[in-house]
Amino acid sequence: MKASTPKSNAARRQFIFDSARMACGVGLLGLGLGLYAKQSKALPALALRPPGALPEDDFLGACIRCGLCVRDCPYDTLSLAKPETPVATGTPYFTARQIPCEMCEDIPCVKACPTGALDHGLTDINLAKMGVAVLIDHETCLNFLGLRCDVCYRVCPVIDKAITLDIQSNQRTGRHAMFLPTVHSEHCTGCGKCEQACVLQEAAIRVLPPALAKGELGSHYRIGWDEQKKAGGSLMDESKMLDLPDRMPEGSKLPGHYDPASGMTAPARDLPANEALAIPSLPPGLGGKP
Amino acid sequence: MSAKRPGAEAVAEKGWLRAHRWLLLRRLTQLGILALFLLGPLAGIWIVKGNLNYSYTLDFLPLTDPLVALQSALAGHLPETLGALGVAIVVVFYLLVGGRVYCSWVCPVNMVTDAAGWLRGRLGIKGSAHIARATRYWMLGMVLLGSALSGVVLWELINPISMLHRGLIFGIGAAWTVVLAVFLFDLFVMSRGWCGHLCPVGAFYSLLGRWSPLRVAAPARQACNDCMDCFEVCPEPQVIRPALKGEAQGLGPVILAANCTNCGRCIDVCSKDVFTFSLRFNNPVSTVPPAPHGADRSASI
């Protein structure tokens, strides 16, 4: 400090002040932009990304907003988000209820992408995971009311795999069946044909992002009957198992009911565990997958 | 009108067409590029697909905006083959012709801010907020750092260039408000505010064209009559002085500043034909003509 002349000192002070002014002003803008960026990662549940899209966090870093996927989509499914849309500006999305994905076999949108935003490793459209269909309203779905609408099931491009009709007895009439549309997430691509086709005013089945649609077992969780099957038998020494007798109406017998303590189910012991567990409360022919 | 309009002398001396030659060429180029992009969505003739961030011409030529690709790379994502090829082509092109040629010959916002600048002159609006022209480099730094930190292609969230260009091609939505804001900012708040002070895209392209061979030069600077018209019309007037007035300081006549946009408007408005397109190597320290009748007067590209 002592060595510098007053003039260079003043110049240095000015330089430092100027730099601080820039850094603070531009930094403030950057902070706002950063917070906006964070907000923009919150994709609305009903806005779906094209097939092969990276997870949203990565997608916004990889997508350069060129719209080539939009151009090469033969069905005009995709559009680029406008500033007022609650999707990051300029990024591609579609709304299943309006125009769903037609699941082209050659996946032109992915091929057109100049970045890795749409994963070029996706070559089989059936492996796409744009979302997962969820039968979200059991109160208005016509099939849950006991009618035979079946439209979501019929339009599903992966019919009988992604959506099946599960038969249950109709408790209301007491003599009819209900055919409940049931989504199997491992086969559902999230194309949205079911949501678009749902005949209700507001769709009872909707495609949601997998993270919203799916529960998840804890990583420590083991499913007993699977483990038993894998091991080829019970995992514990049943001779040491303490079993209390199940209370049942006098003299009744449930074939297959596993209850060693009652001494009434001995023949069931040599059945596989999962069959032994099934309580045959439904009449034959109902309750299984079609 | 009290003050004379810049370029009036040139129009009187060279005729209207020659006094607007580069401006007309530039507008034709800007509108032509836009038209090529619009031909697909409007007329179904698909010559160019995409927008300025990335386009694919005739299923043959990929062009990628290097700044967008850079932000994406800093966010942790590299382009596919075509995207990378597009970056290379664009980078080489602007390395040669000058980075900010993008600003004056391609960017659609240039027409917006030029209109604001023109109207500012016509309305005689004098006051202007002061921000250093170097602010744009801080903006660029912020955008790049922000992309790396947020993992998002940050500037694309609000970039008025892509909002306007993409908006015209894919549907504008509320993006016109951003464009209008830039126009009004340039008109009322700061003269040449957006393109000349703040835009990080321009800052990036100025760095890209830092060493480009194609330059505007003032080889006939001896003929300058100090009418100041070139300073009036130039979007980056600070770049002219060293080349035009640097004879005494031993500076050559080529405009070497990275922020010259090669728009050529100074060439148009000079009634003495001081300026011309030239190469950066063609930069003798002294331009005092050896003979009384200098040979540089008729020079052109």
Contacts between the chains, C-beta under 8 A, distances in Angstrom:
chain1	res1	chain2	res2	distance
A	18	B	132	7.2
A	22	B	132	7.3
A	22	B	134	7.4
A	22	B	135	6.3
A	22	B	138	4.6
A	23	B	138	7.1
A	25	B	135	7.6
A	25	B	138	7.9
A	26	B	135	6.9
A	26	B	138	4.3
A	26	B	139	5.7
A	26	B	141	7.7
A	26	B	142	4.9
A	27	B	142	6.9
A	29	B	139	7.6
A	29	B	142	6.8
A	30	B	142	4.1
A	30	B	143	7.8
A	30	B	145	7.4
A	30	B	146	5.1
A	33	B	142	7.8
A	33	B	146	6.0
A	33	B	154	5.9
A	33	B	155	8.0
A	33	B	157	6.5
A	33	B	158	6.9
A	34	B	146	5.6
A	34	B	149	6.9
A	34	B	150	5.3
A	34	B	154	7.5
A	36	B	157	5.8
A	36	B	158	7.6
A	37	B	146	7.4
A	37	B	150	4.4
A	37	B	152	4.2
A	37	B	154	5.9
A	37	B	157	6.1
A	38	B	150	7.0
A	40	B	152	6.8
A	40	B	157	6.2
A	41	B	152	7.3
A	57	B	151	6.2
A	58	B	76	7.6
A	58	B	77	7.0
A	58	B	151	7.4
A	60	B	75	7.8
A	60	B	151	7.1
A	60	B	152	4.4
A	60	B	153	6.7
A	61	B	72	6.1
A	61	B	75	3.1
A	61	B	76	5.8
A	61	B	77	5.1
A	61	B	147	7.5
A	61	B	151	4.6
A	61	B	152	5.7
A	61	B	153	6.3
A	62	B	72	6.0
A	62	B	75	7.3
A	62	B	77	3.7
A	63	B	153	7.1
A	64	B	53	4.9
A	64	B	54	5.5
A	64	B	64	7.3
A	64	B	65	7.4
A	64	B	68	4.8
A	64	B	69	6.8
A	64	B	72	5.8
A	64	B	79	7.7
A	64	B	83	7.4
A	64	B	153	6.4
A	64	B	156	7.4
A	65	B	51	7.6
A	65	B	53	5.4
A	65	B	68	7.7
A	65	B	153	7.4
A	65	B	156	5.4
A	65	B	162	6.4
A	65	B	166	6.8
A	66	B	50	4.4
A	66	B	51	5.8
A	66	B	53	4.7
A	66	B	54	3.5
A	66	B	55	7.0
A	67	B	49	7.9
A	67	B	50	5.8
A	67	B	51	5.9
A	67	B	166	6.8
A	67	B	169	7.4
A	67	B	170	5.5
A	68	B	49	6.0
A	68	B	50	5.2
A	68	B	54	6.6
A	68	B	56	6.3
A	70	B	170	6.9
A	71	B	40	7.4
A	71	B	46	7.9
A	71	B	49	4.6
A	71	B	50	6.9
A	72	B	49	7.7
A	79	B	170	7.3
A	79	B	171	7.5
A	80	B	166	6.4
A	80	B	170	4.7
A	80	B	171	7.6
A	82	B	167	7.5
A	82	B	171	6.4
A	82	B	172	7.3
A	82	B	173	2.7
A	82	B	174	6.3
A	82	B	175	6.5
A	83	B	163	6.5
A	83	B	173	5.8
A	83	B	174	4.8
A	83	B	175	5.2
A	83	B	177	7.8
A	83	B	178	6.9
A	84	B	173	5.5
A	84	B	174	4.2
A	85	B	173	7.2
A	88	B	152	7.6
A	88	B	157	6.7
A	89	B	156	7.1
A	89	B	157	5.9
A	89	B	158	7.6
A	89	B	163	7.0
A	89	B	175	8.0
A	90	B	53	7.9
A	90	B	156	6.0
A	90	B	162	6.3
A	90	B	163	7.7
A	90	B	166	5.7
A	112	B	49	8.0
A	112	B	56	7.7
A	113	B	80	7.0
A	114	B	54	4.9
A	114	B	56	7.7
A	114	B	62	6.6
A	114	B	64	6.5
A	114	B	79	5.7
A	114	B	80	5.7
A	114	B	82	5.1
A	114	B	83	3.3
A	114	B	86	6.6
A	115	B	72	6.4
A	115	B	77	6.2
A	115	B	78	7.8
A	115	B	79	4.7
A	115	B	80	6.0
A	115	B	83	5.3
A	116	B	77	5.8
A	116	B	78	7.1
A	116	B	79	7.5
A	116	B	80	6.3
A	117	B	77	7.3
A	120	B	80	6.2
